[in-house]
Amino acid sequence: MRIAVLGGGAWGTALGCLAAGKGFDAVLLVRDEELAGEINERHENRRYLPGLALDPRLRAGVSAGSVLSGAEVCVLAVPCQFMRAALEKVVAFLPDGAVLVCVSKGIETSSLKRMSEVAAEVLPRLAGRYAVLSGPSFAAEVMRGKPTAVVLGCADAGMRESLRGLFATGVFRVYSSPDVTGLELGGAVKNVMAIAAGLCDGLEFGHNARAALIARGLAEMIRLGRAMGARMETFMGLSGLGDLVLTCTGDLSRNRQVGLRLAAGENLSAITAGMRTVAEGVATTAAVLRLAEGRGVEMPVARAVGRILDGALPLEAARELMARALRDEY
């Protein structure tokens, strides 16, 4: 079976290695010849996974026609704000029977659409052949063989079962869920909360504050999810609470690092310009807030993050958050 991966970043490369390690014909579609050569000849991806050896069976190419030819599964590992353009470039090369598995986490800011909706618009002939893989999973730890558990969402029960078995290994456990909407929203909102957690820790608010932030962030995630038709239990699982805890506490989290650096007084433009990988939460914050406002959903933590990203002082936003009117927890 050929598994093609769109994107040569850390997560796309890690999943490509996982597939190659299981004996599949795994190939990455990357943008430049230099990276493709490094992967094919040196078995490294020094830009995104420095110091980690890749499975020598993993290959990379720059030609969509060549990489996607005969692919039965196409993993979408392109940052969310570039997903539509990436799909439009490969639409003519994707086989009709291919299954799409999206591993990117965010909301398209221009349209407020989830990645499943973007894929449905660009690739209507593959409608019903879409899945999402989400959960607490730093790429570097997966590469090192650390135990990891994720969840695969797909509306089709038979496809869910086959796909979870496709990715599972002895150290990479894959659960499944029919709630694609919930998985996508959990993956998007947790990045916003990770920025908040980085701000919280950077301002030295302490462990009490970070625990409260995670709990209230989960409450906001649930409120938005229920308003958009997702299942509440989804947010208590790996793609909700699990990923939220990881990205709010783990220093490998790009979004948490953004918050830490904002708290230290760095300029947002300088932070993002200097990052090797995309912190999805920066763009996703505004989209999440617009989704919430359109549905009358209150998300004060996300709103505080939005204000800080727009230039408000972190301490000022935190004081306003704590000064809100008292209320029942739920």
N, C-alpha and C positions, 0 to 999 in steps of 0.2 A: 504494500500500500504506500502511495506517495502522500506525504503530509507537507504541504507548502506553507511557509510562514511569511506573511507580509510584514516586514520590518526587521531590522538587525540590531535593535536595542537589547537591553539586558534581559527583559522578560521573554521576548521573542526568541532570543538565542538560547536561553535556558530551556524553553519548551522544545525547541528544535533538538537540543542535546538529549532531552528526555526521550523524544520520539526516536532519535537515532539509536539510543541505547537499548531500545526495545526491538530493534531490528527493522524499523520502518525506513523507507526511502525519504529522509528528511532533508529539505532544502529551503534556505532562506532567500527571499527576494529583497535585496538591499539596493541602495541608491548609487554607490560608487564602486568602481573596480578595485580600488585599494583595499577596502574592507573585505570585499569578496575574496581577494587574493590572500589576505591575512588569515581568513577563516579556512580557506581551502588548503593553503600551503603551510601555515604556521600553527593552525588549529588554535587560534587565539582571537579574542575580541578585546583588544587592549583598551579601547575607548570606554566600553560599557561594563566589561567584566575583567578588569586588570588582574593579572596574576592567577587566573583560573584557566586550566587547560580544557579545551572543548573536545567532545567526542570526535575522533578522527573521521568517523563516518558521516558527520554533518557536513553538508556542502552549502555553498552560497552562489548566487548568480545575480546579474543585473537585468537580464532579459525576462520580462513577464511571460512572454510566449513560451520560453524554454522552461522556466521554473514551474509554471502552472499547468503545463501540458500533462494530462493524465492524473492530476491531483484529485484525490477523493475527499480530502479534508484540507480546508484553507484556514489557517489560524490568523486572525486579524490582530496584529500587535503594533499598530500605528497609533500615535497619540490622537486623542479624540478630535481635536480641532483640525486635524489633517486627514481624518478618516474618509470623508466624502470624496475629497480630491484623489486620494489613493485608490479608492474603489472605482472611481470613474476611469482611471488610467488602466485598470486591469479587467474591466467588465467584459471586454471582447475575448479575453483569454481564459476566463473561468469556465471549466466544464459544467454542463447542465446538471450533472448528478452530484456536484460537489456539495459538501456541507461546510457552512461557515461557523467558526468558533471564535468569538470575540473575547479578547482578554484585556482590552483597554477599558479604563474606568473614568467616565466623565459624561458631560452633557454638551452637545454642540451649541455654542453660545449664540450663533446667528439664528438658529431655528428653534432652540430649546428642545430638540429631539434627542432621545436616547439612541444608542448605537444600533439597536435593533430596528428602529424606525428609519434611520439613515440608510441602513443596508437594504431595507424593504423598498425604499424609494429608488436607490441606484440599481439594485439587482432584483427587480420584481419577479424574474423567472426562477429565482431561488427562494421564493417565499415559502415559509414552512420548513426550510432547511437551515435554520439559524439556531445557534446555541451560544451561551455565555459561560465563561469559566472565571470564577471569582473566589475571593477568600484571602486569608492572611498568608502571604507568600512572597517573601523577599527573594528575588532571583538568585542572588549570591548564595543564599542558604540552600536553595534547591540544587544549585550546581555542586555544592559541597556534600550533597546527599543527606542533609538534615531532614528529619521527619517533618512532613508538611501535610496539611489536610485542606482541601478546597471543595467547592461545590460547583457542579455543572448544571446550568439551567437550560431547559429546552421544553417547548410545548408538547412535542411528540414523545410519548412514553417509550416506544421502542428505540427511538434515536437517543434518548437520554441514557438508556441502559447500555447501548453499544458504545457510545462516546465515553462514558465514565470508565468503562473497561479499557478503552483505547489508551487513555492517559495514565491510568493507575499503575503504580509500581509498589514494591515492598516498602518504600519510604515516602511515597507520594499517594496519599489516600484521596479518592474522589467520591464525594457524595453527590446526590442529584436532587433536582427540584423542578417543578413545572413553572415556578414563579419567576419568569424572566424579568419582568418589571421590577420586582423587589430586589433581585440580585443586581440589576443595573443601577438602581437608585442607591442601594447600600454602598456599592463601589464608588459612586460619585460623591455622596454626602460625606463619607468618612474622610475623604481628602480635605474637605473644608474644615472638618473638626481637627484634623491633624495639624493644620496651620494654627488653629486656636490653641492646641496643646503645646506646640512649640513656643508660641507667645507666652503662654502661662508659665512654662518652665524657664524661658529666657528672662522673664520678669521676676523669677525666684519666688513665685507665689506658694510653692510647697506642694507636698503630696496630697493634702486634703483638697486643694483647689483642682489639681489634675484629675483626681477621682471624680469629683463633682462634675467637672467639665465633660468627662467621658459619659457619665450617666445622663446628663442633660443633652449632650449631643445625640445620644441614642434616642432619647425622647423626641427630639426634633426630626430625626431620621424616620421614626415610626409615624409621626404625624403626617409628614409629607407622603410617605409611602402609602398609607391608608387612603389618603385623599386621591391618590393616583391609581388605586385599585390593587395594590400589592397586599400580600398576606403579612399580618403582624409577626407571625412566627419566623418568617424569613429573616427579619432583622434581629432576632435573638440567636441566629446561627452564625455560620462561618463568614458569610458575606456581609453581615451586619456587625454584630458585637465583636466577632473574632477579628475581622479586618480593622475595625475601629480601634480596638485595644492595641493591635500591632502598630498601626501607623501613628497612634498618639504617644506611644512609649518607645518605639524602636528608633535608634539613631540612624538606621539605614533609610528611614522614610524621608523622601525628598520634600514632601509637604511640611513635615515637622521641622526640617532644616530651614525652610523658608520662614516659619514662625520664629524660630530661635534667632535668626539673623535680623528679622524685623525688630524684635525686642531689643537687639543690640544697637539699633539705630541705623542700620544699613538701608539704603534706598532700594525699593522693590525692583526697579529697572536694572540696577546693577546686580542684584541677586540673581534674577532670572537670566540675564545676559551671560553670567559666569557659570551657569549650571550646564553640565554635560548632558543631562537628561531633563525631560519636561516634568515640571511639578503641576500635575493636572488640576489641583485644587485652586490655583490662582485664577484660571479662566472659568472653572466650574462654579466658583462662589457666586458670581453675578447671575449665572444661569439658574442655579438652585434658588436664589432669592426671587427671581422673576417667576419661576414655577410656583413657589410658595405664595407669592402675592396674588397670582392669578387664581389661586384656589382658596384664598383666605386662611392660609396656614401660618401660624406664628413660629418664627425661627430666630429668636433673639441672639443666640450664639453665632449663627451664620451671619446675621445682620451686623454684629460687631466685627466679625472678620472682614466683611465687605467694606465697612467704614475704614478700617485700618489699611486695607489694600488701596483704598481711595485716598489715603494720606492722613487719616486721623491718628492722633497719638495713642499708642497702645494703652497707656495707663488711663487716659481719659475714657476710652471705650470700655475698659474694664470697670471703672467706677460707675459708669452709666448702667452697665449690665447688672451690677450688684445692687444698684439703687432702684431697680424696677419694683413695682407694687407687689407685695406679698400675695401668695395664692396657694391653693391646693397643689400638691405635686402633680396629680393627674386629674 
